[in-house]
Amino acid sequence: MAVELYLIIAFFIIYLITAFTLSGTHVKKIWTLAFILSFALTAGAIFMIRGNTQNVMLTTNEFNWYYFVYLFGMISIALGLLNLWIYRRPLWHTVFSRADSLNDEDDAITDD
């Protein structure tokens, strides 16, 4: 539990640093690419757990734990894929557009 709390606090501090030092476009790019990378690594780790054919004796408690990790990991992969499909155009625009074009759109939205 402590490691997860440290990770959440560290990501929050890194987010605050990037939010105050970089433009909004760069912050969106950094955190979107971080999500995509973590999504890919999680998917790879889950498929490695699933594909491992090594016979290991697990207790009932350990088996339940691995089952829930696998189940919710696969649910998050499915939801992540759906979100990537739904938001594919804004995601493509955020990652591959120049900072000037995104700032112009942000200004146009706030002017309305």
All heavy atoms as an XYZ file, in Angstrom:
920
protein
N       0.820     -1.194      0.000
C       0.000      0.000      0.000
C       0.864      1.258      0.000
O       0.521      2.241     -0.612
C      -0.933     -0.039      1.215
C      -1.816      1.160      1.350
S      -2.977      1.228     -0.021
C      -3.784      2.734      0.318
N       1.992      1.206      0.688
C       2.842      2.391      0.774
C       3.463      2.742     -0.564
O       3.581      3.924     -0.905
C       3.933      2.168      1.807
N       3.829      1.723     -1.353
C       4.439      1.991     -2.654
C       3.451      2.694     -3.569
O       3.808      3.651     -4.278
C       4.942      0.667     -3.291
C       5.438      0.893     -4.700
C       6.016      0.047     -2.439
N       2.204      2.253     -3.561
C       1.192      2.885     -4.400
C       0.972      4.339     -3.994
O       0.819      5.214     -4.842
C      -0.136      2.122     -4.328
C      -0.086      0.748     -4.936
C       0.367     -0.313     -3.952
O       0.743      0.024     -2.805
O       0.358     -1.490     -4.336
N       0.970      4.588     -2.700
C       0.793      5.955     -2.214
C       1.964      6.833     -2.634
O       1.776      7.980     -3.067
C       0.642      5.950     -0.692
C       0.287      7.281     -0.033
C      -1.029      7.796     -0.573
C       0.227      7.118      1.460
N       3.181      6.298     -2.539
C       4.354      7.052     -2.979
C       4.294      7.354     -4.476
O       4.652      8.444     -4.916
C       5.639      6.289     -2.665
C       5.962      6.198     -1.192
C       6.508      5.059     -0.659
C       5.731      7.274     -0.344
C       6.812      4.967      0.694
C       6.031      7.197      1.007
C       6.565      6.045      1.513
O       6.857      5.971      2.842
N       3.839      6.394     -5.261
C       3.725      6.618     -6.707
C       2.702      7.699     -7.027
O       2.940      8.560     -7.880
C       3.341      5.314     -7.413
C       4.457      4.299     -7.593
C       3.903      3.001     -8.154
C       5.536      4.851     -8.491
N       1.572      7.660     -6.357
C       0.538      8.672     -6.597
C       1.050     10.058     -6.222
O       0.873     11.022     -6.975
C      -0.753      8.321     -5.820
C      -1.401      7.079     -6.438
C      -1.731      9.490     -5.827
C      -2.535      6.515     -5.611
N       1.706     10.168     -5.094
C       2.247     11.461     -4.664
C       3.330     11.931     -5.628
O       3.376     13.109     -6.009
C       2.782     11.367     -3.217
C       1.616     11.166     -2.244
C       3.580     12.600     -2.849
C       2.040     10.820     -0.827
N       4.195     11.021     -6.066
C       5.266     11.390     -7.000
C       4.694     11.866     -8.328
O       5.141     12.892     -8.879
C       6.193     10.205     -7.223
N       3.693     11.167     -8.864
C       3.081     11.597    -10.120
C       2.373     12.939     -9.964
O       2.389     13.773    -10.871
C       2.110     10.547    -10.653
C       2.784      9.422    -11.382
C       2.516      8.114    -11.047
C       3.688      9.679    -12.397
C       3.131      7.077    -11.714
C       4.312      8.651    -13.072
C       4.033      7.342    -12.727
N       1.755     13.167     -8.822
C       1.096     14.453     -8.586
C       2.117     15.588     -8.542
O       1.904     16.656     -9.131
C       0.289     14.396     -7.291
C      -0.475     15.644     -7.010
C      -1.570     15.994     -7.781
C      -0.087     16.497     -5.987
C      -2.277     17.164     -7.528
C      -0.779     17.660     -5.723
C      -1.878     17.994     -6.506
N       3.244     15.356     -7.885
C       4.292     16.383     -7.821
C       4.876     16.638     -9.209
O       5.077     17.793     -9.607
C       5.381     15.971     -6.807
C       4.808     16.027     -5.394
C       6.611     16.861     -6.929
C       5.707     15.429     -4.332
N       5.120     15.560     -9.959
C       5.634     15.729    -11.328
C       4.620     16.472    -12.186
O       4.982     17.331    -12.994
C       6.004     14.365    -11.936
C       7.203     13.770    -11.195
C       6.319     14.491    -13.419
C       7.490     12.329    -11.560
N       3.339     16.162    -12.006
C       2.310     16.881    -12.762
C       2.318     18.367    -12.415
O       2.222     19.220    -13.305
C       0.927     16.291    -12.498
C      -0.156     17.139    -13.110
C      -0.381     17.120    -14.475
C      -0.922     18.001    -12.329
C      -1.349     17.918    -15.055
C      -1.882     18.797    -12.896
C      -2.104     18.753    -14.256
O      -3.052     19.544    -14.816
N       2.403     18.699    -11.143
C       2.431     20.110    -10.749
C       3.645     20.825    -11.342
O       3.530     21.964    -11.810
C       2.440     20.236     -9.227
C       1.134     19.893     -8.515
C       1.313     19.979     -7.003
C       0.015     20.801     -8.979
N       4.793     20.167    -11.336
C       5.999     20.770    -11.914
C       5.798     21.019    -13.402
O       6.105     22.104    -13.905
C       7.232     19.882    -11.643
C       7.566     19.902    -10.150
C       8.431     20.340    -12.465
C       8.594     18.870     -9.744
N       5.280     20.009    -14.116
C       5.081     20.192    -15.560
C       3.995     21.214    -15.851
O       4.093     21.955    -16.822
C       4.737     18.856    -16.244
O       3.566     18.303    -15.647
C       5.882     17.877    -16.166
N       2.963     21.268    -15.022
C       1.875     22.218    -15.263
C       2.336     23.664    -15.097
O       1.864     24.553    -15.813
C       0.711     21.930    -14.322
N       3.255     23.903    -14.162
C       3.729     25.270    -13.943
C       4.885     25.674    -14.842
O       5.132     26.862    -15.034
C       4.133     25.469    -12.475
C       2.954     25.548    -11.553
C       2.822     24.647    -10.510
C       1.977     26.516    -11.713
C       1.731     24.711     -9.656
C       0.885     26.589    -10.863
C       0.760     25.679     -9.835
N       5.620     24.698    -15.382
C       6.798     25.051    -16.168
C       6.615     24.901    -17.671
O       7.377     25.501    -18.431
C       8.013     24.200    -15.742
O       7.689     22.816    -15.919
C       8.382     24.469    -14.300
N       5.653     24.120    -18.125
C       5.466     23.873    -19.551
C       4.125     24.411    -20.024
O       3.233     24.686    -19.219
C       5.544     22.370    -19.841
C       6.848     21.673    -19.470
C       6.708     20.177    -19.672
C       8.002     22.219    -20.295
N       3.984     24.518    -21.337
C       2.706     24.949    -21.900
C       1.687     23.818    -21.778
O       2.045     22.657    -21.573
C       2.886     25.339    -23.369
O       3.187     24.199    -24.137
N       0.433     24.182    -21.927
C      -0.636     23.188    -21.823
C      -0.521     22.089    -22.857
O      -0.838     20.930    -22.584
N      -0.052     22.441    -24.047
C       0.113     21.451    -25.107
C       1.159     20.413    -24.727
O       0.940     19.211    -24.897
C       0.545     22.149    -26.413
O      -0.410     23.143    -26.724
C       0.667     21.157    -27.540
N       2.276     20.875    -24.195
C       3.321     19.944    -23.811
C       2.889     19.068    -22.632
O       3.234     17.887    -22.573
C       4.609     20.697    -23.470
C       5.271     21.278    -24.672
N       5.178     22.610    -24.986
C       6.003     20.695    -25.653
C       5.844     22.831    -26.099
N       6.348     21.684    -26.527
N       2.142     19.627    -21.715
C       1.646     18.838    -20.583
C       0.715     17.742    -21.087
O       0.817     16.580    -20.671
C       0.927     19.748    -19.556
C       0.224     18.921    -18.503
C       1.916     20.699    -18.910
N      -0.181     18.088    -22.024
C      -1.084     17.081    -22.586
C      -0.308     15.989    -23.298
O      -0.616     14.808    -23.163
C      -2.061     17.735    -23.564
C      -3.128     18.563    -22.904
C      -4.028     19.194    -23.943
C      -5.030     20.118    -23.321
N      -5.864     20.802    -24.325
N       0.700     16.384    -24.070
C       1.495     15.388    -24.790
C       2.236     14.464    -23.840
O       2.230     13.244    -24.010
C       2.503     16.080    -25.721
C       1.889     16.630    -26.969
C       2.955     17.196    -27.877
C       2.326     17.782    -29.115
N       3.325     18.265    -30.067
N       2.870     15.019    -22.827
C       3.640     14.202    -21.885
C       2.744     13.195    -21.188
O       3.045     12.005    -21.118
C       4.353     15.097    -20.854
C       5.504     15.850    -21.519
C       4.858     14.283    -19.666
C       6.116     16.918    -20.640
N       1.613     13.652    -20.660
C       0.774     12.759    -19.879
C      -0.007     11.794    -20.743
O      -0.297     10.667    -20.324
C      -0.134     13.565    -18.950
C       0.688     14.170    -17.871
C       1.122     15.469    -17.785
C       1.251     13.501    -16.740
N       1.901     15.631    -16.678
C       2.007     14.445    -16.016
C       1.195     12.200    -16.281
C       2.685     14.112    -14.848
C       1.873     11.872    -15.117
C       2.603     12.823    -14.414
N      -0.358     12.175    -21.964
C      -1.018     11.242    -22.868
C      -0.052     10.150    -23.291
O      -0.398      8.962    -23.298
C      -1.565     11.976    -24.103
O      -2.463     12.996    -23.670
C      -2.288     11.024    -25.034
N       1.180     10.522    -23.634
C       2.171      9.519    -24.009
C       2.543      8.631    -22.816
O       2.790      7.432    -22.984
C       3.403     10.188    -24.599
C       3.178     10.839    -25.966
C       4.409     11.627    -26.389
C       2.810      9.804    -27.005
N       2.552      9.189    -21.618
C       2.817      8.378    -20.420
C       1.707      7.345    -20.216
O       1.967      6.189    -19.858
C       2.950      9.271    -19.194
N       0.453      7.757    -20.466
C      -0.667      6.812    -20.353
C      -0.537      5.701    -21.381
O      -0.718      4.522    -21.060
C      -2.007      7.528    -20.527
C      -3.147      6.577    -20.714
C      -3.624      5.833    -19.651
C      -3.726      6.408    -21.957
C      -4.663      4.937    -19.829
C      -4.764      5.521    -22.135
C      -5.232      4.781    -21.075
N      -0.207      6.068    -22.616
C      -0.087      5.061    -23.670
C       1.038      4.082    -23.341
O       0.890      2.862    -23.493
C       0.132      5.743    -25.032
C      -1.137      6.491    -25.444
C       0.525      4.734    -26.103
C      -0.961      7.387    -26.650
N       2.167      4.593    -22.867
C       3.287      3.733    -22.510
C       2.940      2.810    -21.345
O       3.212      1.602    -21.384
C       4.515      4.577    -22.167
C       5.760      3.799    -21.769
C       6.274      2.985    -22.942
C       6.823      4.755    -21.262
N       2.318      3.350    -20.317
C       1.955      2.511    -19.170
C       0.894      1.484    -19.556
O       0.914      0.344    -19.082
C       1.468      3.362    -18.005
O       0.251      3.982    -18.323
N      -0.010      1.862    -20.438
C      -1.027      0.943    -20.946
C      -0.364     -0.217    -21.688
O      -0.687     -1.382    -21.465
C      -1.986      1.702    -21.860
C      -2.940      0.831    -22.603
C      -4.034      0.282    -21.975
C      -2.739      0.569    -23.946
C      -4.907     -0.528    -22.667
C      -3.606     -0.229    -24.646
C      -4.695     -0.782    -24.005
N       0.606      0.090    -22.541
C       1.297     -0.949    -23.308
C       2.104     -1.867    -22.389
O       2.098     -3.094    -22.562
C       2.199     -0.309    -24.359
N       2.791     -1.286    -21.405
C       3.562     -2.105    -20.470
C       2.658     -2.995    -19.612
O       2.985     -4.148    -19.336
C       4.433     -1.219    -19.588
C       5.596     -0.527    -20.299
C       6.295      0.435    -19.351
C       6.571     -1.550    -20.831
N       1.515     -2.462    -19.187
C       0.569     -3.259    -18.403
C       0.023     -4.405    -19.233
O      -0.072     -5.543    -18.757
C      -0.585     -2.387    -17.892
O      -0.054     -1.338    -17.099
C      -1.568     -3.196    -17.079
N      -0.328     -4.113    -20.474
C      -0.844     -5.162    -21.355
C       0.209     -6.251    -21.562
O      -0.096     -7.447    -21.496
C      -1.261     -4.566    -22.694
N       1.450     -5.850    -21.790
C       2.513     -6.831    -21.960
C       2.733     -7.673    -20.716
O       2.908     -8.896    -20.802
N       2.719     -7.038    -19.548
C       2.914     -7.776    -18.291
C       1.776     -8.758    -18.041
O       2.008     -9.888    -17.606
C       3.027     -6.798    -17.131
N       0.560     -8.344    -18.339
C      -0.586     -9.235    -18.123
C      -0.533    -10.417    -19.079
O      -0.798    -11.557    -18.687
C      -1.902     -8.459    -18.246
C      -2.066     -7.559    -17.024
C      -3.090     -9.396    -18.385
C      -3.218     -6.630    -17.092
N      -0.163    -10.166    -20.327
C      -0.066    -11.284    -21.260
C       1.093    -12.215    -20.899
O       1.022    -13.413    -21.147
C       0.053    -10.780    -22.694
C      -1.248    -10.268    -23.227
C      -1.357     -8.968    -23.660
C      -2.371    -11.074    -23.275
C      -2.561     -8.480    -24.146
C      -3.582    -10.613    -23.754
C      -3.679     -9.310    -24.198
N       2.142    -11.700    -20.283
C       3.236    -12.564    -19.830
C       2.787    -13.425    -18.656
O       3.159    -14.595    -18.561
C       4.450    -11.729    -19.435
C       5.206    -11.183    -20.584
S       6.572    -10.215    -19.958
C       7.580    -10.128    -21.402
N       1.997    -12.847    -17.761
C       1.477    -13.632    -16.638
C       0.570    -14.737    -17.166
O       0.644    -15.879    -16.755
C       0.694    -12.736    -15.651
C       1.639    -11.829    -14.881
C      -0.110    -13.586    -14.668
C       0.933    -10.795    -14.026
N      -0.282    -14.376    -18.111
C      -1.230    -15.337    -18.676
C      -0.518    -16.404    -19.490
O      -0.882    -17.559    -19.467
C      -2.250    -14.595    -19.550
C      -3.249    -15.464    -20.238
C      -4.230    -16.060    -19.247
N      -5.280    -16.731    -19.953
C      -5.503    -18.036    -19.869
N      -4.745    -18.768    -19.115
N      -6.484    -18.585    -20.520
N       0.530    -16.026    -20.226
C       1.196    -16.956    -21.111
C       2.235    -17.826    -20.448
O       2.771    -18.734    -21.064
N       2.528    -17.581    -19.191
C       3.533    -18.378    -18.490
C       2.943    -19.742    -18.177
O       1.955    -19.860    -17.465
C       3.961    -17.656    -17.214
C       5.180    -18.279    -16.595
O       5.704    -19.274    -17.089
N       5.638    -17.686    -15.514
N       3.553    -20.796    -18.706
C       3.008    -22.143    -18.514
C       3.711    -22.901    -17.401
O       3.564    -24.103    -17.289
C       3.138    -22.944    -19.827
O       4.513    -22.992    -20.197
C       2.317    -22.301    -20.921
N       4.466    -22.215    -16.595
C       5.195    -22.859    -15.515
C       4.209    -23.267    -14.420
O       3.342    -22.486    -14.017
C       6.208    -21.865    -14.962
C       7.277    -22.462    -14.126
C       8.284    -21.400    -13.746
O       7.913    -20.256    -13.487
N       9.545    -21.769    -13.723
N       4.331    -24.487    -13.950
C       3.448    -24.970    -12.890
C       4.003    -24.547    -11.541
O       5.100    -24.932    -11.165
C       3.315    -26.489    -12.941
C       2.545    -26.927    -14.155
O       1.700    -26.200    -14.646
N       2.845    -28.126    -14.646
N       3.231    -23.757    -10.831
C       3.628    -23.284     -9.517
C       2.472    -23.565     -8.565
O       1.327    -23.287     -8.874
C       3.936    -21.755     -9.548
C       4.283    -21.257     -8.160
C       5.050    -21.467    -10.518
N       2.808    -24.085     -7.418
C       1.772    -24.343     -6.429
C       1.424    -23.038     -5.714
O       2.277    -22.411     -5.102
C       2.267    -25.374     -5.404
C       2.569    -26.730     -5.996
S       1.113    -27.513     -6.684
C       0.221    -27.920     -5.224
N       0.209    -22.628     -5.847
C      -0.255    -21.408     -5.208
C      -1.248    -21.760     -4.113
O      -2.028    -22.703     -4.249
C      -0.949    -20.494     -6.218
C      -0.106    -19.948     -7.357
C      -0.990    -19.191     -8.331
C       0.963    -19.027     -6.821
N      -1.250    -20.961     -3.075
C      -2.291    -21.119     -2.071
C      -3.569    -20.512     -2.624
O      -3.566    -19.789     -3.621
C      -1.903    -20.408     -0.762
O      -1.819    -19.007     -1.008
C      -0.579    -20.927     -0.223
N      -4.666    -20.792     -1.983
C      -5.948    -20.265     -2.446
C      -5.953    -18.747     -2.423
O      -6.456    -18.105     -3.344
C      -7.089    -20.803     -1.568
O      -7.030    -22.222     -1.561
C      -8.429    -20.352     -2.073
N      -5.376    -18.175     -1.388
C      -5.330    -16.721     -1.276
C      -4.501    -16.113     -2.414
O      -4.904    -15.122     -3.017
C      -4.755    -16.321      0.080
C      -4.908    -14.846      0.351
O      -5.791    -14.197     -0.201
N      -4.043    -14.318      1.189
N      -3.338    -16.702     -2.731
C      -2.512    -16.195     -3.821
C      -3.209    -16.352     -5.163
O      -3.137    -15.481     -6.024
C      -1.164    -16.923     -3.847
C      -0.263    -16.568     -2.700
C       0.967    -17.451     -2.664
O       0.922    -18.569     -3.217
O       1.965    -17.018     -2.063
N      -3.893    -17.478     -5.345
C      -4.603    -17.709     -6.596
C      -5.699    -16.667     -6.795
O      -5.859    -16.131     -7.883
C      -5.196    -19.122     -6.623
C      -5.899    -19.431     -7.905
C      -5.175    -19.719     -9.047
C      -7.280    -19.418     -7.968
C      -5.814    -19.995    -10.237
C      -7.933    -19.698     -9.151
C      -7.201    -19.985    -10.290
N      -6.453    -16.392     -5.733
C      -7.499    -15.365     -5.827
C      -6.893    -14.010     -6.158
O      -7.456    -13.254     -6.960
C      -8.283    -15.277     -4.514
C      -9.201    -16.454     -4.328
O      -9.600    -17.104     -5.285
N      -9.512    -16.747     -3.082
N      -5.772    -13.688     -5.517
C      -5.129    -12.405     -5.774
C      -4.700    -12.302     -7.232
O      -4.964    -11.303     -7.909
C      -3.924    -12.221     -4.857
C      -3.124    -11.007     -5.171
C      -1.863    -10.974     -5.682
C      -3.529     -9.651     -5.027
N      -1.448     -9.677     -5.855
C      -2.459     -8.839     -5.464
C      -4.683     -9.019     -4.577
C      -2.514     -7.455     -5.458
C      -4.729     -7.641     -4.568
C      -3.663     -6.881     -5.004
N      -4.025    -13.291     -7.769
C      -3.587    -13.249     -9.162
C      -4.769    -13.224    -10.123
O      -4.719    -12.585    -11.170
C      -2.666    -14.433     -9.482
C      -1.273    -14.236     -8.967
C      -0.734    -15.109     -8.033
C      -0.487    -13.179     -9.400
C       0.545    -14.936     -7.545
C       0.799    -12.994     -8.917
C       1.302    -13.876     -8.004
O       2.563    -13.700     -7.526
N      -5.833    -13.922     -9.765
C      -7.019    -13.908    -10.612
C      -7.609    -12.507    -10.686
O      -7.944    -12.028    -11.774
C      -8.071    -14.891    -10.097
C      -9.358    -14.805    -10.857
C      -9.463    -15.340    -12.138
C     -10.469    -14.161    -10.319
C     -10.639    -15.244    -12.853
C     -11.649    -14.065    -11.021
C     -11.730    -14.609    -12.283
O     -12.890    -14.502    -12.992
N      -7.736    -11.828     -9.556
C      -8.298    -10.483     -9.566
C      -7.376     -9.486    -10.254
O      -7.836     -8.597    -10.968
C      -8.639    -10.016     -8.153
C      -9.924    -10.585     -7.653
C      -9.940    -11.481     -6.594
C     -11.125    -10.252     -8.260
C     -11.115    -12.021     -6.154
C     -12.315    -10.793     -7.811
C     -12.315    -11.680     -6.766
N      -6.065     -9.631    -10.080
C      -5.126     -8.762    -10.790
C      -5.288     -8.952    -12.290
O      -5.373     -7.994    -13.062
C      -3.670     -9.037    -10.342
C      -2.668     -8.368    -11.268
C      -3.461     -8.568     -8.924
N      -5.343    -10.199    -12.708
C      -5.506    -10.498    -14.127
C      -6.850    -10.004    -14.645
O      -6.920     -9.374    -15.706
C      -5.364    -12.010    -14.357
C      -5.558    -12.401    -15.783
C      -4.562    -12.160    -16.720
C      -6.732    -13.011    -16.202
C      -4.736    -12.512    -18.040
C      -6.910    -13.363    -17.518
C      -5.916    -13.114    -18.436
O      -6.093    -13.461    -19.743
N      -7.913    -10.248    -13.904
C      -9.257     -9.854    -14.332
C      -9.365     -8.341    -14.488
O      -9.775     -7.838    -15.542
C     -10.301    -10.357    -13.329
C     -11.742     -9.948    -13.608
C     -12.249    -10.640    -14.851
C     -12.614    -10.278    -12.408
N      -8.971     -7.593    -13.468
C      -9.094     -6.142    -13.552
C      -8.073     -5.543    -14.508
O      -8.322     -4.513    -15.128
C      -9.006     -5.517    -12.166
C     -10.228     -5.775    -11.349
C     -10.161     -6.595    -10.238
C     -11.444     -5.236    -11.708
C     -11.297     -6.852     -9.495
C     -12.578     -5.496    -10.973
C     -12.514     -6.310     -9.861
N      -6.927     -6.196    -14.654
C      -5.981     -5.746    -15.666
C      -6.546     -5.902    -17.063
O      -6.409     -5.013    -17.910
N      -7.202     -7.013    -17.324
C      -7.809     -7.225    -18.644
C      -8.988     -6.274    -18.868
O      -9.199     -5.792    -19.983
C      -8.266     -8.677    -18.798
C      -7.110     -9.652    -18.874
S      -5.915     -9.269    -20.165
C      -6.857     -9.608    -21.628
N      -9.743     -5.982    -17.813
C     -10.827     -5.007    -17.941
C     -10.252     -3.634    -18.267
O     -10.766     -2.918    -19.134
C     -11.683     -4.970    -16.655
C     -12.504     -6.253    -16.536
C     -12.600     -3.747    -16.630
C     -13.201     -6.415    -15.208
N      -9.155     -3.264    -17.610
C      -8.553     -1.958    -17.897
C      -7.977     -1.912    -19.307
O      -8.027     -0.878    -19.972
C      -7.486     -1.605    -16.860
O      -6.364     -2.433    -16.997
N      -7.443     -3.026    -19.787
C      -6.953     -3.064    -21.167
C      -8.111     -2.886    -22.137
O      -8.019     -2.115    -23.095
C      -6.200     -4.376    -21.445
C      -4.861     -4.368    -20.715
C      -5.985     -4.589    -22.941
C      -4.128     -5.672    -20.781
N      -9.208     -3.569    -21.887
C     -10.373     -3.442    -22.775
C     -10.909     -2.011    -22.767
O     -11.198     -1.437    -23.823
C     -11.460     -4.421    -22.347
N     -11.020     -1.423    -21.585
C     -11.502     -0.044    -21.502
C     -10.511      0.926    -22.123
O     -10.907      1.905    -22.765
C     -11.777      0.337    -20.051
C     -12.959     -0.379    -19.391
C     -13.033     -0.018    -17.924
C     -14.249     -0.033    -20.097
N      -9.231      0.671    -21.947
C      -8.215      1.508    -22.566
C      -8.286      1.459    -24.081
O      -8.181      2.480    -24.761
N      -8.473      0.259    -24.638
C      -8.607      0.135    -26.088
C      -9.849      0.855    -26.598
O      -9.815      1.522    -27.639
C      -8.651     -1.342    -26.494
C      -7.334     -2.099    -26.395
C      -7.556     -3.587    -26.659
C      -6.327     -1.532    -27.376
N     -10.943      0.722    -25.863
C     -12.158      1.437    -26.260
C     -11.948      2.947    -26.209
O     -12.375      3.676    -27.113
C     -13.333      1.037    -25.361
C     -13.923     -0.335    -25.609
C     -14.923     -0.680    -24.525
C     -14.565     -0.399    -26.975
N     -11.311      3.435    -25.171
C     -11.053      4.872    -25.069
C     -10.107      5.345    -26.162
O     -10.293      6.439    -26.707
C     -10.486      5.225    -23.697
C     -11.562      5.330    -22.664
O     -12.549      6.004    -22.880
N     -11.387      4.655    -21.549
N      -9.093      4.550    -26.469
C      -8.201      4.931    -27.566
C      -8.948      4.991    -28.889
O      -8.702      5.875    -29.714
C      -7.035      3.945    -27.666
C      -5.982      4.068    -26.584
C      -4.957      2.945    -26.736
C      -5.293      5.414    -26.636
N      -9.898      4.071    -29.101
C     -10.669      4.096    -30.335
C     -11.622      5.292    -30.363
O     -11.734      5.983    -31.363
C     -11.449      2.799    -30.497
C     -12.307      2.814    -31.723
C     -13.658      2.969    -31.786
C     -11.855      2.706    -33.075
N     -14.069      2.958    -33.074
C     -12.982      2.792    -33.900
C     -10.605      2.551    -33.661
C     -12.900      2.726    -35.281
C     -10.522      2.478    -35.031
C     -11.673      2.565    -35.832
N     -12.281      5.553    -29.259
C     -13.245      6.649    -29.213
C     -12.556      7.994    -29.396
O     -13.044      8.864    -30.118
C     -14.030      6.620    -27.881
C     -14.951      5.398    -27.846
C     -14.832      7.898    -27.680
C     -15.549      5.131    -26.482
N     -11.420      8.177    -28.762
C     -10.721      9.467    -28.798
C      -9.513      9.447    -29.736
O      -8.549     10.174    -29.525
C     -10.275      9.851    -27.382
C     -11.428     10.013    -26.447
C     -11.640      9.119    -25.415
C     -12.326     11.053    -26.611
C     -12.720      9.265    -24.561
C     -13.403     11.204    -25.766
C     -13.588     10.300    -24.738
O     -14.649     10.442    -23.904
N      -9.571      8.656    -30.794
C      -8.414      8.523    -31.684
C      -8.077      9.822    -32.398
O      -6.910     10.168    -32.537
C      -8.626      7.385    -32.677
C      -9.764      7.617    -33.655
C     -10.064      6.357    -34.467
N     -11.170      6.570    -35.370
C     -12.446      6.461    -35.063
N     -12.778      6.134    -33.826
N     -13.386      6.679    -35.951
N      -9.071     10.584    -32.849
C      -8.779     11.838    -33.561
C      -8.223     12.917    -32.631
O      -7.199     13.528    -32.944
C     -10.025     12.319    -34.294
C     -10.324     11.468    -35.506
C     -11.461     12.039    -36.351
N     -11.792     11.135    -37.419
C     -12.888     10.404    -37.466
N     -13.787     10.490    -36.502
N     -13.113      9.588    -38.474
N      -8.864     13.183    -31.478
C      -8.248     14.176    -30.574
C      -6.879     13.735    -30.063
O      -5.988     14.559    -29.892
C      -9.246     14.284    -29.419
C     -10.524     13.772    -29.926
C     -10.181     12.782    -30.988
N      -6.706     12.443    -29.854
C      -5.416     11.930    -29.390
C      -4.355     12.138    -30.464
O      -3.260     12.618    -30.182
C      -5.542     10.452    -29.042
C      -4.301      9.763    -28.523
C      -3.894     10.392    -27.195
C      -4.555      8.292    -28.350
N      -4.681     11.817    -31.710
C      -3.750     12.018    -32.813
C      -3.401     13.499    -32.937
O      -2.248     13.865    -33.127
C      -4.374     11.493    -34.107
C      -3.473     11.595    -35.286
C      -3.414     12.624    -36.191
C      -2.480     10.666    -35.688
N      -2.467     12.378    -37.140
C      -1.866     11.173    -36.847
C      -2.047      9.449    -35.184
C      -0.849     10.507    -37.502
C      -1.042      8.787    -35.855
C      -0.453      9.313    -36.982
N      -4.412     14.351    -32.802
C      -4.205     15.797    -32.911
C      -3.321     16.301    -31.760
O      -2.445     17.144    -31.973
C      -5.549     16.513    -32.924
C      -5.445     17.983    -33.144
N      -5.056     18.528    -34.341
C      -5.660     19.024    -32.314
C      -5.032     19.840    -34.239
N      -5.403     20.167    -33.011
N      -3.556     15.799    -30.565
C      -2.767     16.236    -29.410
C      -1.315     15.810    -29.537
O      -0.409     16.596    -29.263
C      -3.357     15.655    -28.113
O      -4.683     16.141    -27.947
C      -2.525     16.048    -26.907
N      -1.074     14.589    -29.965
C       0.288     14.066    -30.002
C       1.090     14.642    -31.168
O       2.252     14.990    -31.016
C       0.268     12.521    -30.061
C       1.659     11.962    -30.288
C      -0.326     11.962    -28.779
N       0.474     14.800    -32.334
C       1.241     15.140    -33.525
C       1.053     16.558    -34.051
O       1.577     16.893    -35.101
C       0.920     14.150    -34.653
C       1.402     12.772    -34.334
C       0.510     11.762    -34.038
C       2.761     12.481    -34.310
C       0.952     10.495    -33.731
C       3.208     11.219    -33.998
C       2.300     10.217    -33.720
N       0.319     17.400    -33.348
C       0.161     18.768    -33.822
C       1.206     19.674    -33.188
O       1.803     19.346    -32.170
C      -1.236     19.282    -33.501
O      -1.386     19.367    -32.107
N       1.398     20.813    -33.809
C       2.336     21.785    -33.260
C       1.679     22.522    -32.097
O       0.467     22.627    -32.002
C       2.716     22.792    -34.338
C       3.581     22.195    -35.403
C       4.149     23.242    -36.320
N       3.644     24.576    -36.077
C       3.285     25.419    -37.016
N       3.353     25.068    -38.271
N       2.853     26.620    -36.726
N       2.493     23.091    -31.246
C       1.981     23.800    -30.064
C       1.191     25.035    -30.474
O       0.213     25.394    -29.821
C       3.129     24.195    -29.146
N       1.578     25.701    -31.565
C       0.888     26.915    -31.990
C      -0.554     26.634    -32.388
O      -1.455     27.378    -32.030
C       1.620     27.553    -33.179
C       3.034     27.964    -32.816
O       3.299     28.146    -31.609
O       3.857     28.092    -33.734
N      -0.791     25.541    -33.108
C      -2.148     25.263    -33.564
C      -3.064     24.897    -32.409
O      -4.231     25.259    -32.399
C      -2.142     24.154    -34.617
O      -1.701     22.948    -34.051
N      -2.554     24.180    -31.418
C      -3.390     23.839    -30.266
C      -3.682     25.066    -29.412
O      -4.782     25.214    -28.898
C      -2.712     22.765    -29.422
C      -2.771     21.342    -29.965
C      -2.026     20.400    -29.044
C      -4.189     20.878    -30.142
N      -2.711     25.960    -29.252
C      -2.945     27.168    -28.465
C      -3.951     28.074    -29.145
O      -4.755     28.719    -28.483
C      -1.632     27.915    -28.227
C      -0.758     27.196    -27.214
O      -1.251     26.417    -26.417
N       0.532     27.453    -27.271
N      -3.950     28.131    -30.481
C      -4.945     28.923    -31.196
C      -6.346     28.385    -30.959
O      -7.289     29.139    -30.766
C      -4.641     28.934    -32.704
C      -3.355     29.690    -33.022
O      -2.915     30.493    -32.161
O      -2.798     29.472    -34.115
N      -6.488     27.057    -30.952
C      -7.798     26.464    -30.700
C      -8.238     26.709    -29.267
O      -9.404     26.962    -29.006
C      -7.765     24.970    -30.998
C      -7.664     24.655    -32.470
C      -7.571     23.166    -32.716
O      -7.735     22.397    -31.755
O      -7.355     22.780    -33.869
N      -7.314     26.626    -28.316
C      -7.661     26.886    -26.922
C      -8.129     28.332    -26.741
O      -9.069     28.608    -26.012
C      -6.470     26.618    -25.998
C      -6.147     25.132    -25.895
O      -7.028     24.319    -26.230
O      -5.010     24.818    -25.489
N      -7.466     29.282    -27.423
C      -7.877     30.669    -27.345
C      -9.247     30.885    -27.958
O     -10.055     31.648    -27.454
C      -6.852     31.580    -28.046
C      -5.513     31.600    -27.327
O      -5.485     31.252    -26.113
O      -4.498     31.926    -27.969
N      -9.528     30.188    -29.060
C     -10.827     30.327    -29.715
C     -11.937     29.788    -28.827
O     -13.041     30.329    -28.806
C     -10.810     29.592    -31.058
N     -11.666     28.736    -28.086
C     -12.673     28.162    -27.216
C     -12.959     29.099    -26.047
O     -14.104     29.314    -25.660
C     -12.226     26.773    -26.697
C     -12.217     25.784    -27.851
C     -13.128     26.269    -25.588
C     -11.584     24.446    -27.509
N     -11.933     29.723    -25.470
C     -12.143     30.600    -24.332
C     -12.748     31.935    -24.735
O     -13.351     32.603    -23.904
C     -10.828     30.846    -23.577
O      -9.868     31.397    -24.493
C     -10.307     29.573    -22.965
N     -12.598     32.325    -26.009
C     -13.182     33.583    -26.448
C     -14.707     33.512    -26.589
O     -15.382     34.523    -26.549
C     -12.583     34.009    -27.796
C     -11.122     34.449    -27.643
O     -10.740     34.772    -26.496
O     -10.395     34.432    -28.651
N     -15.259     32.322    -26.780
C     -16.702     32.186    -26.978
C     -17.502     32.519    -25.763
O     -17.215     32.481    -24.683
C     -17.038     30.755    -27.420
C     -16.517     30.487    -28.826
O     -16.300     31.456    -29.566
O     -16.331     29.292    -29.149
